Amino acid sequence: MEDIENWKGINGQIVAFKNAVGDAQKITFMGSPSVCTPFAALMAYAVRDKENHFISFIDVDTSHEFELKPWGMSLKEEVSDPHDSDVVVLLGGLSMPKADIDTDELNGVVDEILKDDGKLVGLCFMDMFVKAGWPEKVDFDLIIDGTLTGVVKK
């Protein structure tokens, strides 16, 4: 994969994500529960005019739709249907060793829920998908990767 766009900061990541999903109407995020969920919620908020779902790891039976509440994006209680998604977003936590995701099984789930002409987007930090060797195993249309640096001051 080659670099096609550079961005900085959370706002830059959000804009890159909005550009990546374009006119899609149904988006499904897949990631580690609790760790990836807030990142999915942030991106879902950025495209809150669309139907957004979150699946824990690769278990379709855990799909829940995001809804906008006065305090932010929340997952609805009832299980939702992620099938026929225009975009599937794989979050970086899936590629961490402790998630123990089999990429063949992952690809099967993606094929099940993504429309034939849909787009598979990776969203991660610190080059997680590349470090895990996923671009050779998962047919991403694109990966939005960010690098975090920081400082603690007192």
Disulfide bonds with the S-S distance in Angstrom:
none
